[in-house]
Amino acid sequence: MKQFKAQVKASGMYVETIVFANSIVEAQKILQAQFGASNVISIPTQIH
């Protein structure tokens, strides 16, 4: 698995979070499921 970093909106604040996924598409889907599609601010970028 790879690490992906993205900016999301949580409780009215903009925060960076890290998710573990196999691809950018999978990371995006995980973030959308956790925070809601409208709260994912940036496209996930691989960091490791």
mmCIF file of the N, C-alpha and C atoms, coordinates in Angstrom:
data_MODEL
# 
_entry.id   MODEL 
# 
loop_
_atom_site.group_PDB 
_atom_site.id 
_atom_site.type_symbol 
_atom_site.label_atom_id 
_atom_site.label_alt_id 
_atom_site.label_comp_id 
_atom_site.label_asym_id 
_atom_site.label_entity_id 
_atom_site.label_seq_id 
_atom_site.pdbx_PDB_ins_code 
_atom_site.Cartn_x 
_atom_site.Cartn_y 
_atom_site.Cartn_z 
_atom_site.occupancy 
_atom_site.B_iso_or_equiv 
_atom_site.pdbx_formal_charge 
_atom_site.auth_seq_id 
_atom_site.auth_comp_id 
_atom_site.auth_asym_id 
_atom_site.auth_atom_id 
_atom_site.pdbx_PDB_model_num 
ATOM 1   N N  . MET A 1 1  ? 0.836   -1.188 0.000  1.00 0.00 ? 1  MET A N  1 
ATOM 2   C CA . MET A 1 1  ? 0.000   0.000  0.000  1.00 0.00 ? 1  MET A CA 1 
ATOM 3   C C  . MET A 1 1  ? 0.873   1.241  0.000  1.00 0.00 ? 1  MET A C  1 
ATOM 4   N N  . LYS A 1 2  ? 0.306   2.308  -0.536 1.00 0.00 ? 2  LYS A N  1 
ATOM 5   C CA . LYS A 1 2  ? 0.999   3.587  -0.636 1.00 0.00 ? 2  LYS A CA 1 
ATOM 6   C C  . LYS A 1 2  ? 0.291   4.609  0.243  1.00 0.00 ? 2  LYS A C  1 
ATOM 7   N N  . GLN A 1 3  ? 1.006   5.666  0.590  1.00 0.00 ? 3  GLN A N  1 
ATOM 8   C CA . GLN A 1 3  ? 0.424   6.748  1.375  1.00 0.00 ? 3  GLN A CA 1 
ATOM 9   C C  . GLN A 1 3  ? 0.061   7.901  0.446  1.00 0.00 ? 3  GLN A C  1 
ATOM 10  N N  . PHE A 1 4  ? -1.116  8.475  0.691  1.00 0.00 ? 4  PHE A N  1 
ATOM 11  C CA . PHE A 1 4  ? -1.568  9.622  -0.085 1.00 0.00 ? 4  PHE A CA 1 
ATOM 12  C C  . PHE A 1 4  ? -1.989  10.725 0.875  1.00 0.00 ? 4  PHE A C  1 
ATOM 13  N N  . LYS A 1 5  ? -1.623  11.956 0.540  1.00 0.00 ? 5  LYS A N  1 
ATOM 14  C CA . LYS A 1 5  ? -1.967  13.113 1.353  1.00 0.00 ? 5  LYS A CA 1 
ATOM 15  C C  . LYS A 1 5  ? -2.976  13.957 0.588  1.00 0.00 ? 5  LYS A C  1 
ATOM 16  N N  . ALA A 1 6  ? -3.953  14.493 1.303  1.00 0.00 ? 6  ALA A N  1 
ATOM 17  C CA . ALA A 1 6  ? -4.953  15.351 0.675  1.00 0.00 ? 6  ALA A CA 1 
ATOM 18  C C  . ALA A 1 6  ? -5.477  16.349 1.695  1.00 0.00 ? 6  ALA A C  1 
ATOM 19  N N  . GLN A 1 7  ? -6.019  17.441 1.186  1.00 0.00 ? 7  GLN A N  1 
ATOM 20  C CA . GLN A 1 7  ? -6.638  18.435 2.047  1.00 0.00 ? 7  GLN A CA 1 
ATOM 21  C C  . GLN A 1 7  ? -8.147  18.224 2.016  1.00 0.00 ? 7  GLN A C  1 
ATOM 22  N N  . VAL A 1 8  ? -8.741  18.205 3.218  1.00 0.00 ? 8  VAL A N  1 
ATOM 23  C CA . VAL A 1 8  ? -10.185 18.007 3.347  1.00 0.00 ? 8  VAL A CA 1 
ATOM 24  C C  . VAL A 1 8  ? -10.754 19.046 4.307  1.00 0.00 ? 8  VAL A C  1 
ATOM 25  N N  . LYS A 1 9  ? -12.050 19.178 4.264  1.00 0.00 ? 9  LYS A N  1 
ATOM 26  C CA . LYS A 1 9  ? -12.759 20.061 5.191  1.00 0.00 ? 9  LYS A CA 1 
ATOM 27  C C  . LYS A 1 9  ? -13.448 19.182 6.223  1.00 0.00 ? 9  LYS A C  1 
ATOM 28  N N  . ALA A 1 10 ? -13.112 19.405 7.488  1.00 0.00 ? 10 ALA A N  1 
ATOM 29  C CA . ALA A 1 10 ? -13.701 18.617 8.576  1.00 0.00 ? 10 ALA A CA 1 
ATOM 30  C C  . ALA A 1 10 ? -14.125 19.565 9.690  1.00 0.00 ? 10 ALA A C  1 
ATOM 31  N N  . SER A 1 11 ? -15.368 19.511 10.078 1.00 0.00 ? 11 SER A N  1 
ATOM 32  C CA . SER A 1 11 ? -15.916 20.377 11.127 1.00 0.00 ? 11 SER A CA 1 
ATOM 33  C C  . SER A 1 11 ? -15.642 21.850 10.857 1.00 0.00 ? 11 SER A C  1 
ATOM 34  N N  . GLY A 1 12 ? -15.720 22.250 9.590  1.00 0.00 ? 12 GLY A N  1 
ATOM 35  C CA . GLY A 1 12 ? -15.535 23.638 9.218  1.00 0.00 ? 12 GLY A CA 1 
ATOM 36  C C  . GLY A 1 12 ? -14.090 24.084 9.100  1.00 0.00 ? 12 GLY A C  1 
ATOM 37  N N  . MET A 1 13 ? -13.145 23.178 9.340  1.00 0.00 ? 13 MET A N  1 
ATOM 38  C CA . MET A 1 13 ? -11.724 23.509 9.248  1.00 0.00 ? 13 MET A CA 1 
ATOM 39  C C  . MET A 1 13 ? -11.093 22.775 8.072  1.00 0.00 ? 13 MET A C  1 
ATOM 40  N N  . TYR A 1 14 ? -10.088 23.389 7.469  1.00 0.00 ? 14 TYR A N  1 
ATOM 41  C CA . TYR A 1 14 ? -9.336  22.735 6.404  1.00 0.00 ? 14 TYR A CA 1 
ATOM 42  C C  . TYR A 1 14 ? -8.130  22.039 7.031  1.00 0.00 ? 14 TYR A C  1 
ATOM 43  N N  . VAL A 1 15 ? -8.020  20.740 6.810  1.00 0.00 ? 15 VAL A N  1 
ATOM 44  C CA . VAL A 1 15 ? -6.935  19.956 7.395  1.00 0.00 ? 15 VAL A CA 1 
ATOM 45  C C  . VAL A 1 15 ? -6.329  19.040 6.340  1.00 0.00 ? 15 VAL A C  1 
ATOM 46  N N  . GLU A 1 16 ? -5.065  18.665 6.562  1.00 0.00 ? 16 GLU A N  1 
ATOM 47  C CA . GLU A 1 16 ? -4.423  17.673 5.711  1.00 0.00 ? 16 GLU A CA 1 
ATOM 48  C C  . GLU A 1 16 ? -4.554  16.322 6.392  1.00 0.00 ? 16 GLU A C  1 
ATOM 49  N N  . THR A 1 17 ? -4.811  15.319 5.598  1.00 0.00 ? 17 THR A N  1 
ATOM 50  C CA . THR A 1 17 ? -4.924  13.970 6.135  1.00 0.00 ? 17 THR A CA 1 
ATOM 51  C C  . THR A 1 17 ? -4.181  13.000 5.233  1.00 0.00 ? 17 THR A C  1 
ATOM 52  N N  . ILE A 1 18 ? -3.856  11.847 5.772  1.00 0.00 ? 18 ILE A N  1 
ATOM 53  C CA . ILE A 1 18 ? -3.145  10.810 5.023  1.00 0.00 ? 18 ILE A CA 1 
ATOM 54  C C  . ILE A 1 18 ? -4.005  9.556  5.015  1.00 0.00 ? 18 ILE A C  1 
ATOM 55  N N  . VAL A 1 19 ? -4.118  8.940  3.855  1.00 0.00 ? 19 VAL A N  1 
ATOM 56  C CA . VAL A 1 19 ? -4.813  7.657  3.735  1.00 0.00 ? 19 VAL A CA 1 
ATOM 57  C C  . VAL A 1 19 ? -3.879  6.659  3.071  1.00 0.00 ? 19 VAL A C  1 
ATOM 58  N N  . PHE A 1 20 ? -4.093  5.412  3.363  1.00 0.00 ? 20 PHE A N  1 
ATOM 59  C CA . PHE A 1 20 ? -3.349  4.327  2.739  1.00 0.00 ? 20 PHE A CA 1 
ATOM 60  C C  . PHE A 1 20 ? -4.234  3.674  1.689  1.00 0.00 ? 20 PHE A C  1 
ATOM 61  N N  . ALA A 1 21 ? -3.725  3.569  0.466  1.00 0.00 ? 21 ALA A N  1 
ATOM 62  C CA . ALA A 1 21 ? -4.502  2.995  -0.626 1.00 0.00 ? 21 ALA A CA 1 
ATOM 63  C C  . ALA A 1 21 ? -3.543  2.456  -1.682 1.00 0.00 ? 21 ALA A C  1 
ATOM 64  N N  . ASN A 1 22 ? -4.094  1.726  -2.638 1.00 0.00 ? 22 ASN A N  1 
ATOM 65  C CA . ASN A 1 22 ? -3.282  1.152  -3.714 1.00 0.00 ? 22 ASN A CA 1 
ATOM 66  C C  . ASN A 1 22 ? -3.121  2.106  -4.894 1.00 0.00 ? 22 ASN A C  1 
ATOM 67  N N  . SER A 1 23 ? -4.026  3.080  -5.039 1.00 0.00 ? 23 SER A N  1 
ATOM 68  C CA . SER A 1 23 ? -3.975  4.006  -6.172 1.00 0.00 ? 23 SER A CA 1 
ATOM 69  C C  . SER A 1 23 ? -4.613  5.326  -5.777 1.00 0.00 ? 23 SER A C  1 
ATOM 70  N N  . ILE A 1 24 ? -4.404  6.338  -6.631 1.00 0.00 ? 24 ILE A N  1 
ATOM 71  C CA . ILE A 1 24 ? -5.004  7.651  -6.392 1.00 0.00 ? 24 ILE A CA 1 
ATOM 72  C C  . ILE A 1 24 ? -6.527  7.560  -6.418 1.00 0.00 ? 24 ILE A C  1 
ATOM 73  N N  . VAL A 1 25 ? -7.057  6.780  -7.340 1.00 0.00 ? 25 VAL A N  1 
ATOM 74  C CA . VAL A 1 25 ? -8.512  6.627  -7.451 1.00 0.00 ? 25 VAL A CA 1 
ATOM 75  C C  . VAL A 1 25 ? -9.083  6.021  -6.177 1.00 0.00 ? 25 VAL A C  1 
ATOM 76  N N  . GLU A 1 26 ? -8.417  4.996  -5.673 1.00 0.00 ? 26 GLU A N  1 
ATOM 77  C CA . GLU A 1 26 ? -8.876  4.358  -4.431 1.00 0.00 ? 26 GLU A CA 1 
ATOM 78  C C  . GLU A 1 26 ? -8.776  5.331  -3.258 1.00 0.00 ? 26 GLU A C  1 
ATOM 79  N N  . ALA A 1 27 ? -7.695  6.101  -3.198 1.00 0.00 ? 27 ALA A N  1 
ATOM 80  C CA . ALA A 1 27 ? -7.530  7.095  -2.130 1.00 0.00 ? 27 ALA A CA 1 
ATOM 81  C C  . ALA A 1 27 ? -8.652  8.133  -2.189 1.00 0.00 ? 27 ALA A C  1 
ATOM 82  N N  . GLN A 1 28 ? -8.988  8.585  -3.391 1.00 0.00 ? 28 GLN A N  1 
ATOM 83  C CA . GLN A 1 28 ? -10.077 9.559  -3.572 1.00 0.00 ? 28 GLN A CA 1 
ATOM 84  C C  . GLN A 1 28 ? -11.405 8.981  -3.079 1.00 0.00 ? 28 GLN A C  1 
ATOM 85  N N  . LYS A 1 29 ? -11.672 7.731  -3.406 1.00 0.00 ? 29 LYS A N  1 
ATOM 86  C CA . LYS A 1 29 ? -12.926 7.085  -2.985 1.00 0.00 ? 29 LYS A CA 1 
ATOM 87  C C  . LYS A 1 29 ? -12.989 6.945  -1.462 1.00 0.00 ? 29 LYS A C  1 
ATOM 88  N N  . ILE A 1 30 ? -11.869 6.613  -0.841 1.00 0.00 ? 30 ILE A N  1 
ATOM 89  C CA . ILE A 1 30 ? -11.819 6.491  0.621  1.00 0.00 ? 30 ILE A CA 1 
ATOM 90  C C  . ILE A 1 30 ? -12.111 7.841  1.271  1.00 0.00 ? 30 ILE A C  1 
ATOM 91  N N  . LEU A 1 31 ? -11.463 8.890  0.767  1.00 0.00 ? 31 LEU A N  1 
ATOM 92  C CA . LEU A 1 31 ? -11.676 10.228 1.322  1.00 0.00 ? 31 LEU A CA 1 
ATOM 93  C C  . LEU A 1 31 ? -13.119 10.692 1.139  1.00 0.00 ? 31 LEU A C  1 
ATOM 94  N N  . GLN A 1 32 ? -13.693 10.428 -0.022 1.00 0.00 ? 32 GLN A N  1 
ATOM 95  C CA . GLN A 1 32 ? -15.085 10.810 -0.271 1.00 0.00 ? 32 GLN A CA 1 
ATOM 96  C C  . GLN A 1 32 ? -16.034 10.063 0.667  1.00 0.00 ? 32 GLN A C  1 
ATOM 97  N N  . ALA A 1 33 ? -15.730 8.806  0.945  1.00 0.00 ? 33 ALA A N  1 
ATOM 98  C CA . ALA A 1 33 ? -16.578 8.024  1.846  1.00 0.00 ? 33 ALA A CA 1 
ATOM 99  C C  . ALA A 1 33 ? -16.471 8.538  3.285  1.00 0.00 ? 33 ALA A C  1 
ATOM 100 N N  . GLN A 1 34 ? -15.271 8.953  3.687  1.00 0.00 ? 34 GLN A N  1 
ATOM 101 C CA . GLN A 1 34 ? -15.056 9.403  5.062  1.00 0.00 ? 34 GLN A CA 1 
ATOM 102 C C  . GLN A 1 34 ? -15.561 10.821 5.310  1.00 0.00 ? 34 GLN A C  1 
ATOM 103 N N  . PHE A 1 35 ? -15.301 11.726 4.361  1.00 0.00 ? 35 PHE A N  1 
ATOM 104 C CA . PHE A 1 35 ? -15.570 13.145 4.593  1.00 0.00 ? 35 PHE A CA 1 
ATOM 105 C C  . PHE A 1 35 ? -16.690 13.710 3.738  1.00 0.00 ? 35 PHE A C  1 
ATOM 106 N N  . GLY A 1 36 ? -17.148 12.963 2.750  1.00 0.00 ? 36 GLY A N  1 
ATOM 107 C CA . GLY A 1 36 ? -18.151 13.463 1.821  1.00 0.00 ? 36 GLY A CA 1 
ATOM 108 C C  . GLY A 1 36 ? -17.467 14.066 0.607  1.00 0.00 ? 36 GLY A C  1 
ATOM 109 N N  . ALA A 1 37 ? -18.041 13.847 -0.563 1.00 0.00 ? 37 ALA A N  1 
ATOM 110 C CA . ALA A 1 37 ? -17.413 14.269 -1.819 1.00 0.00 ? 37 ALA A CA 1 
ATOM 111 C C  . ALA A 1 37 ? -17.159 15.773 -1.863 1.00 0.00 ? 37 ALA A C  1 
ATOM 112 N N  . SER A 1 38 ? -18.062 16.571 -1.321 1.00 0.00 ? 38 SER A N  1 
ATOM 113 C CA . SER A 1 38 ? -17.895 18.023 -1.382 1.00 0.00 ? 38 SER A CA 1 
ATOM 114 C C  . SER A 1 38 ? -16.852 18.545 -0.400 1.00 0.00 ? 38 SER A C  1 
ATOM 115 N N  . ASN A 1 39 ? -16.394 17.697 0.510  1.00 0.00 ? 39 ASN A N  1 
ATOM 116 C CA . ASN A 1 39 ? -15.415 18.120 1.515  1.00 0.00 ? 39 ASN A CA 1 
ATOM 117 C C  . ASN A 1 39 ? -13.983 17.719 1.174  1.00 0.00 ? 39 ASN A C  1 
ATOM 118 N N  . VAL A 1 40 ? -13.783 17.045 0.056  1.00 0.00 ? 40 VAL A N  1 
ATOM 119 C CA . VAL A 1 40 ? -12.430 16.704 -0.390 1.00 0.00 ? 40 VAL A CA 1 
ATOM 120 C C  . VAL A 1 40 ? -11.956 17.866 -1.251 1.00 0.00 ? 40 VAL A C  1 
ATOM 121 N N  . ILE A 1 41 ? -10.999 18.638 -0.741 1.00 0.00 ? 41 ILE A N  1 
ATOM 122 C CA . ILE A 1 41 ? -10.582 19.888 -1.372 1.00 0.00 ? 41 ILE A CA 1 
ATOM 123 C C  . ILE A 1 41 ? -9.541  19.650 -2.460 1.00 0.00 ? 41 ILE A C  1 
ATOM 124 N N  . SER A 1 42 ? -8.574  18.772 -2.212 1.00 0.00 ? 42 SER A N  1 
ATOM 125 C CA . SER A 1 42 ? -7.499  18.555 -3.183 1.00 0.00 ? 42 SER A CA 1 
ATOM 126 C C  . SER A 1 42 ? -7.458  17.097 -3.631 1.00 0.00 ? 42 SER A C  1 
ATOM 127 N N  . ILE A 1 43 ? -6.876  16.894 -4.788 1.00 0.00 ? 43 ILE A N  1 
ATOM 128 C CA . ILE A 1 43 ? -6.655  15.538 -5.293 1.00 0.00 ? 43 ILE A CA 1 
ATOM 129 C C  . ILE A 1 43 ? -5.543  14.898 -4.461 1.00 0.00 ? 43 ILE A C  1 
ATOM 130 N N  . PRO A 1 44 ? -5.719  13.662 -4.028 1.00 0.00 ? 44 PRO A N  1 
ATOM 131 C CA . PRO A 1 44 ? -4.659  13.022 -3.241 1.00 0.00 ? 44 PRO A CA 1 
ATOM 132 C C  . PRO A 1 44 ? -3.350  12.940 -4.024 1.00 0.00 ? 44 PRO A C  1 
ATOM 133 N N  . THR A 1 45 ? -2.242  13.167 -3.319 1.00 0.00 ? 45 THR A N  1 
ATOM 134 C CA . THR A 1 45 ? -0.926  13.029 -3.916 1.00 0.00 ? 45 THR A CA 1 
ATOM 135 C C  . THR A 1 45 ? -0.136  11.987 -3.152 1.00 0.00 ? 45 THR A C  1 
ATOM 136 N N  . GLN A 1 46 ? 0.584   11.167 -3.875 1.00 0.00 ? 46 GLN A N  1 
ATOM 137 C CA . GLN A 1 46 ? 1.345   10.092 -3.250 1.00 0.00 ? 46 GLN A CA 1 
ATOM 138 C C  . GLN A 1 46 ? 2.552   10.692 -2.528 1.00 0.00 ? 46 GLN A C  1 
ATOM 139 N N  . ILE A 1 47 ? 2.795   10.247 -1.297 1.00 0.00 ? 47 ILE A N  1 
ATOM 140 C CA . ILE A 1 47 ? 3.939   10.760 -0.546 1.00 0.00 ? 47 ILE A CA 1 
ATOM 141 C C  . ILE A 1 47 ? 4.979   9.678  -0.267 1.00 0.00 ? 47 ILE A C  1 
ATOM 142 N N  . HIS A 1 48 ? 4.611   8.406  -0.367 1.00 0.00 ? 48 HIS A N  1 
ATOM 143 C CA . HIS A 1 48 ? 5.580   7.314  -0.185 1.00 0.00 ? 48 HIS A CA 1 
ATOM 144 C C  . HIS A 1 48 ? 5.236   6.162  -1.078 1.00 0.00 ? 48 HIS A C  1 
# 
